[in-house]
């Protein structure tokens, strides 16, 4: 399952990439049918992927005739990719499926299942890039980031939270895909490494909700707890972690290409993303906090925790702009 996406990085033909993508999808569907008790989720995933793949191969085979000049066909191409990867306006299906599958399948859907479509998308963008397509990409990216952030605010199911998180990171990858493929791959690798660790731990301890994440503290696994916190901070793009540096570079490239409004909106959305990540970390460490002598779980401390998160988020935003000015 991992070997196929890695091999696809070295391919440069649309049809070859499409074949590798379908092999990868078939393997994932077979794995879902073996380990899933609910057949409905597997069937829904099969229908979505089959329809998007058929539409994609039709467009790929027709590209020599009219795809470079026809805005409707190009727009259809963008919508097919959005359906394939679960981006706006087809952002609804990944959380509905992922909430019913185990963490190993979520890991596959968030990493290996996303790489080959991104590679095909990159090749497609390089061939037909124009202002209309660029604006459509910006719209899809910003709306995907905004919706995933809003949906995560009151969400308690950790599987859905990580799914929305995957959509949020994917929106940043879409932004950079038209400018720098190497940066996209590096971003994807860093995100995948963090997801591998988190999904393995969540699967090991059968953690499915935010409230149940504190059970790790009951077993007193301090090293595991430390690395979970570390990987959550990496995914949240908190300074000075490497994902933060990646986002700074993406913002720098966007601003250099006159996408100032888009970069500003993504930056503001990152603040709210950071808030619910910090909420997970606080809940996970709640037992440790209760061991502190003067810690009392009351209304004042609840407000203090929220204020601390908000302050940290605003501080991160300020640090982000100062870092950009320093790099620039």
C-alpha positions as CSV (number, residue, x, y, z in Angstrom):
1,X,0.0,0.0,0.0
2,X,2.9,2.4,0.7
3,X,5.1,1.2,-2.1
4,X,2.6,2.2,-4.9
5,X,2.4,5.9,-4.0
6,X,6.2,6.0,-3.7
7,X,6.7,4.4,-7.1
8,X,4.2,6.9,-8.5
9,X,6.4,9.9,-7.7
10,X,8.8,8.8,-10.4
11,X,6.1,8.5,-13.1
12,X,5.4,11.3,-15.5
13,X,2.5,9.9,-17.6
14,X,-1.2,10.6,-16.8
15,X,-2.4,7.1,-17.7
16,X,0.3,5.4,-15.7
17,X,-0.5,7.5,-12.7
18,X,-4.2,6.7,-13.1
19,X,-3.5,3.0,-13.2
20,X,-1.3,3.2,-10.1
21,X,-4.0,5.2,-8.4
22,X,-6.7,2.6,-9.2
23,X,-4.5,-0.2,-7.9
24,X,-4.0,1.7,-4.7
25,X,-7.8,2.3,-4.4
26,X,-8.6,-1.4,-5.1
27,X,-6.2,-2.5,-2.3
28,X,-7.8,0.0,0.1
29,X,-11.3,-1.1,-0.7
30,X,-10.3,-4.8,-0.3
31,X,-8.7,-3.9,3.1
32,X,-11.9,-2.1,4.1
33,X,-14.1,-5.0,3.2
34,X,-11.9,-7.3,5.3
35,X,-11.7,-5.2,8.5
36,X,-15.0,-3.3,8.3
37,X,-18.2,-4.7,9.9
38,X,-20.4,-2.1,8.2
39,X,-20.6,-2.7,4.4
40,X,-22.3,0.6,3.8
41,X,-19.1,2.7,4.3
42,X,-17.1,0.5,2.0
43,X,-19.8,0.7,-0.7
44,X,-20.1,4.5,-0.4
45,X,-16.3,4.8,-0.7
46,X,-16.3,2.5,-3.8
47,X,-19.1,4.4,-5.5
48,X,-17.4,7.8,-5.0
49,X,-13.9,6.6,-6.0
50,X,-15.3,4.7,-9.1
51,X,-17.3,7.6,-10.4
52,X,-14.5,10.1,-9.9
53,X,-11.9,7.7,-11.5
54,X,-14.1,7.2,-14.6
55,X,-14.7,10.9,-15.0
56,X,-10.9,11.5,-14.6
57,X,-9.8,8.9,-17.2
58,X,-12.4,10.4,-19.6
59,X,-11.0,13.9,-19.1
60,X,-7.4,12.6,-19.4
61,X,-8.1,10.8,-22.6
62,X,-9.8,13.8,-24.0
63,X,-7.3,16.4,-23.0
64,X,-5.5,16.6,-26.4
65,X,-8.7,17.7,-28.1
66,X,-10.2,20.4,-26.0
67,X,-9.1,20.5,-22.3
68,X,-6.5,23.2,-22.8
69,X,-9.0,25.7,-24.2
70,X,-12.3,24.9,-22.6
71,X,-13.1,26.5,-19.3
72,X,-16.1,24.2,-18.6
73,X,-13.9,21.1,-19.1
74,X,-11.2,22.5,-16.9
75,X,-13.7,23.3,-14.2
76,X,-15.1,19.8,-14.4
77,X,-11.6,18.5,-14.0
78,X,-11.2,20.6,-10.8
79,X,-14.5,19.3,-9.5
80,X,-13.6,15.7,-10.1
81,X,-10.3,16.2,-8.2
82,X,-12.3,17.8,-5.4
83,X,-14.6,14.8,-5.3
84,X,-11.7,12.4,-5.4
85,X,-9.9,14.0,-2.5
86,X,-12.8,15.2,-0.4
87,X,-12.4,18.9,-0.9
88,X,-15.0,21.6,-1.2
89,X,-17.7,21.3,-2.4
90,X,-17.5,17.5,-1.8
91,X,-16.1,17.8,1.7
92,X,-19.0,15.9,3.3
93,X,-18.1,12.3,2.5
94,X,-14.7,11.7,4.2
95,X,-15.9,12.3,7.8
96,X,-19.0,10.2,7.2
97,X,-16.9,7.3,6.1
98,X,-14.0,7.7,8.4
99,X,-16.1,7.8,11.6
100,X,-17.0,4.1,10.9
101,X,-13.6,2.8,10.1
102,X,-10.5,1.9,12.2
103,X,-7.5,4.1,12.6
104,X,-5.3,2.1,10.2
105,X,-7.8,2.7,7.4
106,X,-8.0,6.4,8.3
107,X,-4.2,6.6,8.0
108,X,-4.3,5.0,4.6
109,X,-7.1,7.4,3.4
110,X,-5.3,10.5,4.8
111,X,-1.9,9.7,3.4
112,X,-1.3,7.1,0.6
113,X,-4.7,7.6,-0.9
114,X,-4.1,11.3,-1.3
115,X,-0.6,11.3,-2.9
116,X,-1.3,10.0,-6.4
117,X,-4.3,12.3,-7.0
118,X,-2.1,15.2,-5.9
119,X,0.6,14.2,-8.4
120,X,-1.9,14.0,-11.3
121,X,-3.4,17.3,-10.2
122,X,0.1,18.9,-10.3
123,X,0.7,17.6,-13.8
124,X,-2.7,18.9,-14.9
125,X,-2.2,22.3,-13.4
126,X,1.2,22.7,-15.1
127,X,-0.4,22.2,-18.5
128,X,-3.5,24.4,-18.3
129,X,-2.7,27.0,-15.6
130,X,-4.5,30.4,-16.2
131,X,-6.1,33.0,-14.1
132,X,-9.5,31.3,-14.1
133,X,-8.1,28.0,-12.9
134,X,-5.9,29.8,-10.3
135,X,-9.0,31.6,-8.8
136,X,-10.9,28.3,-8.7
137,X,-8.0,26.6,-6.9
138,X,-7.8,29.5,-4.4
139,X,-11.6,29.2,-3.8
140,X,-11.5,25.4,-3.3
141,X,-8.5,25.7,-1.0
142,X,-9.8,28.5,1.2
143,X,-13.4,27.1,1.5
144,X,-12.0,23.6,2.3
145,X,-9.8,25.1,5.1
146,X,-12.7,27.3,6.4
147,X,-15.3,24.5,6.5
148,X,-12.9,22.0,8.1
149,X,-12.0,24.5,10.7
150,X,-15.7,25.4,11.5
151,X,-16.7,21.8,11.6
152,X,-14.0,21.0,14.1
153,X,-15.0,23.6,16.7
154,X,-17.6,21.6,18.5
155,X,-16.6,18.1,17.3
156,X,-15.9,15.5,19.9
157,X,-15.3,12.5,17.6
158,X,-11.5,12.2,17.2
159,X,-11.8,10.3,13.9
160,X,-13.8,13.1,12.4
161,X,-11.4,15.7,13.9
162,X,-8.4,14.1,12.2
163,X,-10.3,13.8,9.0
164,X,-11.1,17.5,9.0
165,X,-7.5,18.1,9.9
166,X,-6.4,16.1,6.8
167,X,-8.7,18.3,4.7
168,X,-7.2,21.4,6.2
169,X,-3.7,20.4,5.5
170,X,-4.7,19.3,2.0
171,X,-6.0,22.8,1.3
172,X,-2.5,24.2,2.1
173,X,-1.0,21.6,-0.3
174,X,-3.4,22.6,-3.0
175,X,-2.2,26.2,-2.6
176,X,1.4,25.3,-3.1
177,X,0.9,22.7,-5.8
178,X,0.9,25.3,-8.6
179,X,4.2,26.8,-7.5
180,X,6.5,24.3,-6.0
181,X,6.1,20.5,-6.2
182,X,9.1,19.7,-4.1
183,X,7.7,21.8,-1.2
184,X,4.4,19.9,-1.6
185,X,6.1,16.5,-1.3
186,X,8.1,17.7,1.7
187,X,4.9,19.0,3.4
188,X,3.2,15.7,2.6
189,X,6.0,13.6,4.1
190,X,6.1,15.6,7.4
191,X,2.3,15.4,7.7
192,X,2.3,11.7,6.9
193,X,5.0,10.9,9.5
194,X,3.0,12.6,12.2
195,X,-0.2,10.9,11.2
196,X,1.4,7.5,11.2
197,X,2.5,7.9,14.8
198,X,-0.9,9.3,16.0
199,X,-3.0,6.7,14.2
200,X,-0.9,3.9,15.6
201,X,-1.3,5.1,19.2
202,X,-5.0,5.9,18.8
203,X,-5.5,2.4,17.4
204,X,-3.5,0.8,20.1
205,X,-5.5,2.4,22.9
206,X,-8.8,2.4,21.1
207,X,-9.2,6.2,21.4
208,X,-12.1,7.5,19.4
209,X,-13.2,10.7,21.3
210,X,-11.5,13.7,22.8
211,X,-12.7,12.7,26.3
212,X,-11.2,9.2,25.9
213,X,-7.8,10.5,24.9
214,X,-6.9,11.1,28.6
215,X,-6.9,7.3,29.2
216,X,-3.2,7.3,28.1
217,X,-2.5,9.1,31.4
218,X,-4.1,6.3,33.4
219,X,-1.4,3.9,32.2
220,X,1.3,6.5,33.0
221,X,3.0,6.2,29.6
222,X,5.0,9.4,29.8
223,X,7.1,8.9,26.7
224,X,4.0,8.1,24.6
225,X,2.2,11.1,26.0
226,X,5.2,13.3,25.2
227,X,5.3,12.1,21.6
228,X,1.6,12.5,21.1
229,X,1.8,16.1,22.3
230,X,4.8,16.6,20.0
231,X,3.0,15.3,16.9
232,X,-0.2,17.2,17.7
233,X,1.9,20.4,17.9
234,X,3.6,19.6,14.6
235,X,0.3,19.0,12.9
236,X,-1.1,22.2,14.4
237,X,1.8,24.2,12.9
238,X,2.7,25.8,16.2
239,X,6.0,27.8,16.1
240,X,8.8,26.8,15.8
241,X,7.9,23.4,14.5
242,X,8.7,22.4,10.9
243,X,5.1,22.6,9.6
244,X,5.0,26.2,10.8
245,X,8.1,26.9,8.7
246,X,6.4,25.2,5.7
247,X,3.3,27.4,6.1
248,X,5.5,30.5,6.3
249,X,7.2,29.5,3.0
250,X,3.8,28.9,1.4
251,X,2.6,32.3,2.6
252,X,5.8,33.9,1.3
253,X,5.2,32.3,-2.2
254,X,1.5,33.3,-2.2
255,X,2.4,36.9,-1.3
256,X,5.1,37.0,-4.0
257,X,2.4,36.0,-6.5
258,X,0.0,38.7,-5.4
259,X,-2.3,36.3,-3.5
260,X,-2.3,38.5,-0.4
261,X,-6.0,38.1,0.5
262,X,-5.7,34.3,0.2
263,X,-2.6,34.2,2.4
264,X,-4.4,36.4,5.0
265,X,-7.5,34.2,5.1
266,X,-5.4,31.0,5.5
267,X,-3.4,32.6,8.3
268,X,-6.6,33.7,10.2
269,X,-8.0,30.2,9.8
270,X,-4.8,28.7,11.1
271,X,-5.5,30.5,14.4
272,X,-8.8,28.6,14.9
273,X,-7.2,25.4,13.8
274,X,-4.5,25.9,16.5
275,X,-7.2,26.5,19.2
276,X,-8.9,23.0,18.8
277,X,-5.5,21.3,18.6
278,X,-4.6,22.9,21.9
279,X,-7.9,21.9,23.3
280,X,-7.1,18.2,22.5
281,X,-3.7,18.6,24.2
282,X,-5.2,20.2,27.3
283,X,-7.8,17.4,27.6
284,X,-5.1,14.8,27.2
285,X,-3.0,16.3,29.9
286,X,-5.9,17.0,32.3
287,X,-4.9,14.3,34.7
288,X,-1.4,15.7,35.0
289,X,-2.9,19.2,35.6
290,X,-5.1,17.8,38.4
291,X,-2.0,16.5,40.2
292,X,-0.7,20.0,40.6
293,X,-1.3,21.2,44.2
294,X,-3.1,24.5,43.4
295,X,-5.0,23.3,40.4
296,X,-8.8,23.3,40.9
297,X,-11.2,22.5,38.0
298,X,-13.6,25.4,38.3
299,X,-15.1,28.1,36.1
300,X,-12.1,30.4,36.6
301,X,-9.6,27.8,35.4
302,X,-11.9,26.9,32.5
303,X,-11.9,30.6,31.4
304,X,-8.2,30.8,32.0
305,X,-7.5,27.8,29.8
306,X,-9.5,29.2,27.0
307,X,-7.9,32.6,27.3
308,X,-4.5,30.9,27.3
309,X,-5.3,29.1,24.1
310,X,-6.5,32.3,22.5
311,X,-3.5,34.2,23.6
312,X,-1.2,31.5,22.3
313,X,-3.0,31.5,19.0
314,X,-2.7,35.3,18.6
315,X,0.9,35.1,19.6
316,X,1.5,32.5,16.9
317,X,-0.1,34.8,14.3
318,X,2.1,37.7,15.3
319,X,5.2,35.4,15.2
320,X,4.1,34.2,11.8
321,X,4.1,37.7,10.3
322,X,7.3,38.6,12.0
323,X,9.0,35.5,10.7
324,X,7.7,36.2,7.2
325,X,9.2,39.8,7.4
326,X,12.5,38.4,8.6
327,X,12.6,35.8,5.8
328,X,11.5,38.3,3.2
